[in-house]
């Protein structure tokens, strides 16, 4: 546990972590020190001078908070008149050539320059000469668009490409009023995390071509979620909005800090995967390709299951633990074999040593924990013997995979429970629409064995049912997520001591049998 020290902020005693810089240490107790260039993942740069604070009886009496560690007995001044004057002077310098057109800026509503002006400045401009003009709408590549005239030269974007991606495409050129961030000639942004630059930009200088001028941020509802783009399970904000008389729509995913999983960032592919939540959805139930009523489609599934001699259930590696357990239980009810085979979700060689994984499913580890077979040989054998294939969101042909068993799959009678249209839906006798991950909640375990929970973010006008509800309607014993946990805790050793209501927001590191064997007393 970190050592704590007591110091004074504006005369009030607070307890903070020793050795942390003052921005982070004091920020942890809810006191913000204004700053532009500092970012916890990028370290202190000290160029904006916005975070200068006073140290009573200190030498020197003025210090940058981003570079000053907290220690016992410090007396930090934030509200003193000379500190406020410094902040006002820095703000005036930043705003001398800054376009004051907040109503049309894409960053309005989440701009630190805007926030700090309202907090510490509120002064009219003293400029009596024309502002320096810089470039606008400059395509930096990878979907990043730069407005140089809005830039405050904090250097966060430059440091990101040098420290995090180590690709170094950005730099600051020229000096004084001519200084600007730019790409090197013929070298646009070329890395798979470039859109994080938009998140870390404190003003409206770096924008996303995908999101640019699509929505005002104050209309968006940010909900906490988990990316299902790969097995890392990065934490995200799901920003969505329901306009009057319309359905709820997701407009973007943003990185959400979780030091146990993804730190401060997410990959661009995962960030843009929100499009899949809006598009290509299976909306209406289908029987032999024709739209029908939900109850009629459900009844047809029940009839087919009762008539089947040897059904095979397929469960998606993107399903939650609760959904997997519910499908496994209802498979027993119908005498079906349950398989989690999903090799088509893996893209060998696509991952890196940072966040991106080869496995593009969110909960493959859950299949292992619940002892649901994922072996290809077992699947092929079961496929040959079955007379009915039932897919619970398992896309056997994802990313163009499954060529060696496609013909055999297509020769079977197929029932599909799916959130999206895919090749199996096109071949199915019955297709039943269900919710996608932004519309339900549950538990997943990532590639690093971290158990995480998420809750529904998007609420459609006509909410689709999730897999647990479908299994209940088919006669299954699991009626909701809470009812899945007693059975899972009994069967899975790693979950035996887990209280689903007490899982921390950042997740819970599970210890596997192999790890326990190496733990010394």
C-alpha positions as CSV (number, residue, x, y, z in Angstrom):
1,X,0.0,0.0,0.0
2,X,1.3,3.5,-0.9
3,X,2.7,5.6,1.9
4,X,0.4,8.6,2.7
5,X,1.5,12.0,3.9
6,X,-0.4,15.0,5.2
7,X,-0.1,18.4,3.5
8,X,-2.1,21.7,3.4
9,X,-3.9,23.1,0.4
10,X,-5.1,26.6,0.9
11,X,-4.7,26.1,4.7
12,X,-6.8,22.9,4.8
13,X,-5.2,19.6,5.7
14,X,-5.5,16.7,3.2
15,X,-3.9,13.2,3.1
16,X,-2.3,12.3,-0.2
17,X,0.0,9.7,-1.7
18,X,3.7,10.4,-1.0
19,X,5.9,11.0,-4.0
20,X,3.1,11.6,-6.5
21,X,3.2,14.9,-8.4
22,X,0.9,17.6,-6.9
23,X,-1.6,17.4,-9.9
24,X,-2.3,13.7,-9.3
25,X,-1.9,13.7,-5.6
26,X,-4.2,16.6,-4.9
27,X,-6.5,15.6,-7.7
28,X,-7.1,12.3,-6.0
29,X,-8.9,14.1,-3.2
30,X,-11.0,16.1,-5.6
31,X,-9.0,19.3,-5.9
32,X,-8.1,20.2,-9.5
33,X,-5.0,22.1,-10.4
34,X,-5.4,23.6,-13.9
35,X,-3.1,22.1,-16.5
36,X,-2.8,21.7,-20.2
37,X,0.4,19.9,-21.1
38,X,0.5,17.3,-18.3
39,X,-1.1,13.9,-18.9
40,X,-0.6,10.9,-16.4
41,X,0.4,8.5,-19.2
42,X,2.8,10.9,-20.9
43,X,4.6,12.4,-17.8
44,X,5.4,16.0,-17.0
45,X,6.5,18.4,-19.8
46,X,6.2,21.7,-17.9
47,X,5.7,23.8,-21.0
48,X,2.3,25.3,-20.4
49,X,3.0,26.8,-17.0
50,X,-0.8,26.7,-16.2
51,X,-0.1,24.5,-13.2
52,X,2.2,26.9,-11.3
53,X,1.4,26.8,-7.6
54,X,2.7,28.6,-4.6
55,X,4.6,26.8,-1.8
56,X,4.4,28.7,1.4
57,X,7.9,29.0,3.0
58,X,9.2,27.1,0.0
59,X,12.4,27.5,-2.0
60,X,11.5,28.3,-4.8
61,X,8.1,29.8,-3.8
62,X,6.6,29.0,-7.2
63,X,6.7,25.5,-8.7
64,X,5.1,23.6,-11.6
65,X,2.7,21.1,-9.9
66,X,3.3,18.5,-12.6
67,X,7.0,18.3,-11.6
68,X,6.7,18.7,-7.9
69,X,6.3,15.6,-5.6
70,X,4.0,15.7,-2.6
71,X,5.8,15.4,0.8
72,X,4.9,15.8,4.4
73,X,3.9,19.2,5.7
74,X,3.8,21.0,2.3
75,X,1.7,24.2,2.3
76,X,0.3,24.5,-1.2
77,X,-1.3,27.8,-2.3
78,X,-3.9,27.6,-5.1
79,X,-6.2,30.5,-4.4
80,X,-3.7,33.2,-3.6
81,X,-3.9,36.4,-5.6
82,X,-0.5,36.0,-7.2
83,X,-1.3,32.4,-8.3
84,X,-4.6,33.5,-9.8
85,X,-2.7,36.3,-11.7
86,X,-0.3,33.7,-13.1
87,X,-3.2,31.6,-14.3
88,X,-4.9,34.6,-15.9
89,X,-1.7,35.6,-17.6
90,X,-1.2,32.1,-19.0
91,X,-4.7,32.0,-20.2
92,X,-4.3,35.4,-21.9
93,X,-1.2,34.1,-23.7
94,X,-3.0,31.0,-24.9
95,X,-6.0,33.0,-26.1
96,X,-4.1,35.8,-27.9
97,X,-4.3,34.0,-31.3
98,X,-7.0,31.5,-30.4
99,X,-10.2,31.7,-32.5
100,X,-13.0,32.5,-30.1
101,X,-15.7,30.5,-32.0
102,X,-16.7,28.0,-29.3
103,X,-20.2,27.6,-30.7
104,X,-18.9,26.0,-33.9
105,X,-15.9,24.2,-32.4
106,X,-16.1,20.4,-32.3
107,X,-14.6,20.3,-28.9
108,X,-17.1,22.7,-27.3
109,X,-18.4,21.2,-24.1
110,X,-15.3,19.2,-23.3
111,X,-12.6,21.8,-23.9
112,X,-10.2,22.5,-21.0
113,X,-9.3,25.9,-22.4
114,X,-13.0,26.8,-22.4
115,X,-13.4,25.4,-18.8
116,X,-10.3,27.3,-17.5
117,X,-11.4,30.6,-19.1
118,X,-14.7,30.3,-17.3
119,X,-12.9,29.5,-14.0
120,X,-9.9,31.9,-13.9
121,X,-10.1,34.5,-16.7
122,X,-13.3,36.0,-17.9
123,X,-11.4,39.0,-19.3
124,X,-11.9,40.8,-22.6
125,X,-9.1,40.6,-25.1
126,X,-6.5,43.4,-25.1
127,X,-5.4,42.4,-28.6
128,X,-5.4,45.4,-31.0
129,X,-3.6,43.8,-33.9
130,X,-4.8,41.0,-36.3
131,X,-4.5,37.4,-35.0
132,X,-1.9,35.1,-36.5
133,X,-3.6,32.8,-39.0
134,X,-2.6,29.1,-39.2
135,X,-3.8,26.1,-41.1
136,X,-7.2,24.5,-40.8
137,X,-8.7,21.1,-41.7
138,X,-5.3,19.5,-42.2
139,X,-5.5,15.7,-42.7
140,X,-2.8,14.1,-40.6
141,X,-3.8,10.5,-41.6
142,X,-5.5,7.7,-39.7
143,X,-8.7,9.7,-39.4
144,X,-7.1,12.6,-37.5
145,X,-7.8,16.2,-38.7
146,X,-5.8,19.1,-37.2
147,X,-6.9,22.7,-36.9
148,X,-3.5,24.5,-36.2
149,X,-5.1,27.8,-35.2
150,X,-6.8,26.1,-32.2
151,X,-3.6,24.4,-31.0
152,X,-2.1,25.5,-27.6
153,X,1.2,23.6,-28.3
154,X,0.9,21.5,-25.2
155,X,2.8,18.8,-27.0
156,X,0.7,15.9,-25.8
157,X,0.2,14.5,-29.3
158,X,3.9,14.7,-30.1
159,X,4.8,12.9,-26.9
160,X,2.1,10.2,-27.6
161,X,3.6,9.3,-30.9
162,X,7.1,9.2,-29.4
163,X,6.5,7.5,-26.0
164,X,3.4,5.3,-26.6
165,X,3.4,4.2,-30.2
166,X,7.1,5.0,-30.8
167,X,6.3,6.0,-34.3
168,X,7.2,9.7,-34.0
169,X,5.1,11.1,-36.9
170,X,4.4,14.4,-35.2
171,X,6.6,17.3,-34.3
172,X,6.5,21.0,-33.4
173,X,8.2,23.3,-36.0
174,X,9.1,27.0,-36.0
175,X,9.1,29.3,-33.0
176,X,7.0,31.9,-31.2
177,X,3.8,32.8,-33.1
178,X,4.8,30.6,-36.0
179,X,5.1,27.4,-33.9
180,X,2.8,24.6,-34.9
181,X,2.3,20.9,-34.7
182,X,2.7,19.1,-38.0
183,X,3.6,15.8,-39.7
184,X,7.0,15.3,-41.3
185,X,6.9,15.6,-45.1
186,X,5.5,12.5,-46.7
187,X,5.0,10.8,-43.3
188,X,1.3,11.0,-42.2
189,X,0.2,9.3,-39.0
190,X,0.6,5.5,-39.5
191,X,-0.2,3.6,-36.3
192,X,-3.2,1.7,-34.9
193,X,-3.7,4.0,-31.9
194,X,-3.6,7.4,-33.6
195,X,-7.1,8.4,-32.7
196,X,-6.1,8.5,-29.0
197,X,-4.5,11.9,-30.0
198,X,-8.0,13.3,-30.3
199,X,-8.8,12.2,-26.7
200,X,-5.7,13.6,-25.1
201,X,-5.9,16.9,-27.0
202,X,-7.1,19.4,-24.3
203,X,-8.7,21.8,-26.9
204,X,-10.3,21.5,-30.3
205,X,-7.1,21.2,-32.3
206,X,-7.1,17.4,-32.9
207,X,-10.4,16.1,-34.2
208,X,-11.7,12.8,-35.5
209,X,-12.8,12.7,-39.1
210,X,-15.3,10.0,-38.1
211,X,-16.9,12.1,-35.4
212,X,-16.2,15.7,-36.6
213,X,-19.3,17.8,-36.6
214,X,-21.6,14.8,-36.2
215,X,-23.0,15.7,-32.7
216,X,-22.7,18.3,-30.0
217,X,-21.0,16.7,-27.0
218,X,-23.5,18.1,-24.5
219,X,-26.3,16.1,-26.2
220,X,-24.4,12.9,-25.7
221,X,-24.9,10.5,-22.8
222,X,-21.6,8.8,-21.8
223,X,-22.1,5.4,-20.4
224,X,-19.4,3.0,-19.1
225,X,-18.8,-0.1,-21.2
226,X,-16.2,-2.7,-22.3
227,X,-15.0,-3.0,-25.9
228,X,-15.8,-6.3,-27.5
229,X,-13.4,-5.9,-30.4
230,X,-10.8,-8.3,-29.0
231,X,-9.9,-10.4,-25.9
232,X,-8.2,-7.5,-24.1
233,X,-11.6,-6.0,-23.0
234,X,-10.5,-2.4,-23.0
235,X,-12.7,0.0,-20.9
236,X,-14.6,2.6,-22.9
237,X,-17.2,5.3,-22.7
238,X,-20.2,4.6,-25.0
239,X,-21.4,8.1,-26.1
240,X,-25.0,7.9,-27.4
241,X,-28.0,10.1,-28.0
242,X,-31.7,9.5,-28.6
243,X,-33.1,12.4,-30.7
244,X,-36.8,13.2,-30.5
245,X,-39.0,10.5,-32.1
246,X,-35.8,8.5,-33.2
247,X,-34.0,5.5,-31.8
248,X,-31.0,5.6,-29.6
249,X,-27.8,5.8,-31.6
250,X,-24.1,5.4,-30.6
251,X,-21.9,8.2,-32.0
252,X,-18.5,7.2,-30.7
253,X,-16.5,5.1,-28.3
254,X,-13.8,6.8,-26.1
255,X,-11.1,5.3,-24.0
256,X,-11.8,5.0,-20.3
257,X,-9.0,4.6,-17.8
258,X,-8.4,1.2,-16.3
259,X,-4.9,0.6,-15.0
260,X,-5.6,-3.1,-14.7
261,X,-6.6,-3.6,-18.3
262,X,-5.9,-0.9,-20.9
263,X,-4.4,2.1,-19.0
264,X,-5.6,5.3,-20.7
265,X,-5.9,4.2,-24.3
266,X,-7.7,2.0,-26.8
267,X,-6.9,0.9,-30.4
268,X,-8.5,2.7,-33.4
269,X,-10.2,-0.5,-34.6
270,X,-11.9,-0.9,-31.3
271,X,-12.8,2.8,-31.1
272,X,-14.5,2.6,-34.5
273,X,-16.3,-0.7,-33.8
274,X,-19.3,1.4,-32.6
275,X,-20.4,1.4,-36.2
276,X,-21.2,-2.3,-35.9
277,X,-23.5,-1.6,-33.0
278,X,-25.6,0.7,-35.3
279,X,-25.3,-1.1,-38.6
280,X,-26.0,-4.5,-40.0
281,X,-28.4,-5.4,-37.3
282,X,-31.0,-8.2,-37.4
283,X,-34.1,-6.3,-36.6
284,X,-37.1,-8.5,-37.4
285,X,-37.6,-12.3,-36.8
286,X,-37.3,-14.4,-39.9
287,X,-38.8,-17.8,-40.9
288,X,-37.3,-19.1,-44.1
289,X,-36.2,-15.6,-45.0
290,X,-39.5,-13.9,-44.5
291,X,-40.3,-11.5,-41.7
292,X,-42.7,-12.8,-39.0
293,X,-43.8,-12.1,-35.5
294,X,-41.4,-12.8,-32.5
295,X,-43.8,-15.3,-30.9
296,X,-44.2,-17.2,-34.1
297,X,-40.5,-17.5,-34.7
298,X,-39.9,-18.6,-31.1
299,X,-42.6,-21.2,-31.4
300,X,-41.0,-22.6,-34.6
301,X,-37.6,-22.8,-32.7
302,X,-39.3,-24.8,-29.9
303,X,-41.0,-27.1,-32.4
304,X,-37.7,-27.7,-34.3
305,X,-35.9,-28.4,-31.0
306,X,-38.5,-30.9,-29.8
307,X,-38.4,-32.7,-33.2
308,X,-34.6,-32.9,-33.4
309,X,-32.9,-36.2,-32.6
310,X,-29.4,-34.7,-31.9
311,X,-29.2,-30.9,-31.8
312,X,-25.9,-29.0,-31.6
313,X,-25.8,-25.7,-29.7
314,X,-23.2,-23.1,-30.7
315,X,-22.4,-20.2,-28.2
316,X,-20.5,-17.1,-29.2
317,X,-17.1,-16.3,-27.5
318,X,-18.5,-12.8,-27.2
319,X,-21.3,-13.9,-24.9
320,X,-21.2,-13.1,-21.2
321,X,-20.5,-15.7,-18.5
322,X,-24.2,-15.6,-17.6
323,X,-25.3,-16.1,-21.2
324,X,-22.9,-19.0,-21.7
325,X,-24.2,-20.6,-18.5
326,X,-27.8,-20.2,-19.6
327,X,-27.2,-21.7,-23.0
328,X,-25.3,-24.6,-21.4
329,X,-28.2,-25.3,-19.1
330,X,-30.9,-25.1,-21.8
331,X,-28.8,-27.4,-24.0
332,X,-29.0,-30.1,-21.3
333,X,-32.8,-29.6,-21.4
334,X,-33.0,-30.5,-25.1
335,X,-30.3,-33.2,-25.0
336,X,-28.0,-31.0,-27.1
337,X,-24.2,-30.9,-27.2
338,X,-22.9,-27.4,-26.4
339,X,-19.9,-26.1,-28.3
340,X,-18.0,-22.8,-28.1
341,X,-15.9,-23.5,-31.2
342,X,-15.0,-20.2,-32.7
343,X,-11.7,-20.3,-34.5
344,X,-13.1,-17.8,-37.1
345,X,-12.8,-15.1,-34.4
346,X,-9.0,-15.4,-34.4
347,X,-6.8,-13.4,-36.8
348,X,-3.3,-14.9,-36.4
349,X,-0.5,-12.3,-36.4
350,X,-2.9,-9.3,-36.1
351,X,-2.1,-8.6,-32.4
352,X,0.8,-6.5,-31.0
353,X,2.6,-6.3,-27.7
354,X,0.5,-3.5,-26.4
355,X,-3.3,-3.8,-26.4
356,X,-4.4,-5.5,-29.7
357,X,-4.9,-9.3,-29.5
358,X,-5.2,-11.9,-32.3
359,X,-8.4,-13.2,-30.7
360,X,-11.2,-10.9,-31.7
361,X,-13.7,-12.2,-29.1
362,X,-14.4,-10.7,-25.7
363,X,-14.9,-13.8,-23.5
364,X,-13.1,-16.9,-24.8
365,X,-11.7,-17.4,-21.3
366,X,-15.3,-17.7,-20.1
367,X,-15.8,-20.7,-22.3
368,X,-12.8,-22.4,-20.7
369,X,-14.0,-21.5,-17.2
370,X,-17.4,-23.0,-17.8
371,X,-15.9,-26.1,-19.4
372,X,-17.6,-25.5,-22.8
373,X,-15.7,-27.3,-25.5
374,X,-13.9,-25.2,-28.1
375,X,-12.0,-27.9,-29.9
376,X,-12.3,-28.0,-33.7
377,X,-12.1,-31.8,-33.9
378,X,-14.9,-32.2,-31.4
379,X,-17.0,-29.6,-33.3
380,X,-16.5,-31.2,-36.7
381,X,-17.5,-34.6,-35.2
382,X,-20.6,-33.2,-33.5
383,X,-21.5,-31.3,-36.7
384,X,-21.4,-34.6,-38.7
385,X,-23.7,-36.3,-36.2
386,X,-26.2,-33.5,-35.5
387,X,-29.5,-33.0,-37.3
388,X,-30.1,-29.4,-36.1
389,X,-27.6,-26.6,-35.6
390,X,-28.6,-23.8,-33.2
391,X,-26.3,-20.8,-33.1
392,X,-26.4,-18.3,-30.2
393,X,-24.6,-15.4,-31.9
394,X,-21.7,-17.6,-33.0
395,X,-20.7,-16.5,-36.5
396,X,-18.9,-19.5,-37.7
397,X,-17.7,-17.7,-40.9
398,X,-16.4,-14.5,-39.4
399,X,-13.5,-12.8,-41.1
400,X,-14.0,-15.2,-44.0
401,X,-13.1,-18.3,-41.9
402,X,-14.7,-21.7,-41.9
403,X,-14.0,-22.6,-45.6
404,X,-13.2,-26.2,-44.6
405,X,-16.5,-26.8,-42.8
406,X,-18.8,-24.4,-44.6
407,X,-20.4,-27.0,-46.9
408,X,-21.1,-29.3,-44.0
409,X,-22.7,-26.4,-41.9
410,X,-24.9,-25.3,-44.8
411,X,-26.2,-28.8,-45.3
412,X,-27.7,-28.8,-41.8
413,X,-31.0,-27.3,-40.7
414,X,-30.0,-24.1,-38.9
415,X,-31.6,-21.9,-36.3
416,X,-30.0,-18.6,-35.4
417,X,-30.3,-16.3,-32.4
418,X,-28.3,-13.3,-33.5
419,X,-27.8,-9.6,-33.1
420,X,-26.5,-9.1,-36.6
421,X,-27.1,-10.3,-40.1
422,X,-24.4,-12.8,-41.2
423,X,-24.0,-15.8,-43.5
424,X,-25.7,-18.2,-41.0
425,X,-28.7,-15.9,-40.8
426,X,-29.0,-16.1,-44.6
427,X,-29.0,-19.9,-44.4
428,X,-31.2,-20.3,-41.4
429,X,-34.7,-21.7,-41.1
430,X,-35.4,-19.3,-38.3
431,X,-33.5,-16.2,-37.3
432,X,-34.4,-14.5,-34.0
433,X,-33.0,-10.9,-33.3
434,X,-31.4,-10.2,-29.9
435,X,-29.5,-7.4,-28.2
436,X,-25.9,-6.6,-28.9
437,X,-23.3,-5.9,-26.1
438,X,-24.1,-2.2,-25.8
439,X,-27.7,-3.1,-24.9
440,X,-27.3,-5.7,-22.2
441,X,-25.0,-6.3,-19.2
442,X,-23.0,-9.1,-17.7
443,X,-19.6,-10.4,-16.9
444,X,-16.6,-11.3,-19.1
445,X,-13.0,-12.5,-18.5
446,X,-10.3,-11.1,-20.6
447,X,-7.1,-12.6,-22.0
448,X,-5.2,-11.6,-18.8
449,X,-7.8,-13.4,-16.6
450,X,-9.4,-10.2,-15.4
451,X,-13.1,-10.5,-14.5
452,X,-15.0,-7.4,-15.5
453,X,-18.7,-6.4,-15.5
454,X,-20.6,-4.0,-17.6
455,X,-24.2,-2.7,-17.7
456,X,-26.6,-1.8,-20.5
457,X,-25.7,1.5,-22.2
458,X,-28.2,1.9,-25.0
459,X,-31.9,1.6,-24.6
460,X,-33.7,1.1,-27.9
461,X,-37.4,2.2,-28.4
462,X,-38.2,-1.5,-28.9
463,X,-35.5,-3.2,-26.7
464,X,-34.4,-6.5,-28.1
465,X,-34.1,-9.5,-25.7
466,X,-30.8,-10.9,-24.7
467,X,-29.7,-14.5,-24.8
468,X,-30.6,-15.2,-21.2
469,X,-34.1,-14.1,-21.8
470,X,-34.3,-16.3,-25.0
471,X,-33.2,-19.4,-23.1
472,X,-35.8,-18.7,-20.4
473,X,-38.5,-18.5,-23.1
474,X,-37.2,-21.8,-24.4
475,X,-37.8,-23.4,-21.0
476,X,-34.4,-22.8,-19.4
477,X,-34.0,-22.6,-15.7
478,X,-31.8,-19.4,-15.7
479,X,-34.3,-16.5,-15.6
480,X,-31.8,-13.6,-15.3
481,X,-28.1,-12.9,-14.7
482,X,-28.4,-13.2,-10.9
483,X,-29.7,-16.8,-11.2
484,X,-26.7,-17.9,-13.2
485,X,-24.2,-17.1,-10.5
486,X,-25.0,-19.8,-7.9
487,X,-24.4,-22.6,-10.5
488,X,-21.3,-20.9,-11.9
489,X,-19.8,-20.5,-8.4
490,X,-20.4,-24.2,-7.7
491,X,-18.8,-25.4,-11.0
492,X,-16.0,-23.0,-11.4
493,X,-13.3,-22.9,-8.8
494,X,-12.0,-19.5,-9.8
495,X,-15.5,-18.0,-9.3
496,X,-16.3,-19.8,-6.0
497,X,-15.4,-16.8,-3.8
498,X,-16.6,-14.1,-6.1
499,X,-19.5,-11.9,-5.1
500,X,-20.9,-10.6,-8.4
501,X,-22.2,-7.5,-6.5
502,X,-18.8,-6.6,-5.2
503,X,-16.6,-6.9,-8.3
504,X,-14.6,-3.6,-8.5
505,X,-15.1,-1.2,-11.4
506,X,-11.6,-1.9,-12.7
507,X,-12.2,-5.6,-12.6
508,X,-11.0,-8.6,-10.5
509,X,-7.8,-10.5,-11.2
510,X,-8.7,-14.2,-11.1
511,X,-6.1,-16.7,-10.1
512,X,-6.0,-19.9,-12.1
513,X,-5.0,-23.4,-10.9
514,X,-1.6,-23.0,-12.6
515,X,-1.0,-19.7,-10.9
516,X,-1.9,-21.1,-7.5
517,X,0.7,-23.8,-7.9
518,X,3.4,-21.2,-8.0
519,X,2.2,-19.1,-5.0
520,X,4.5,-19.6,-2.0
521,X,3.3,-19.3,1.5
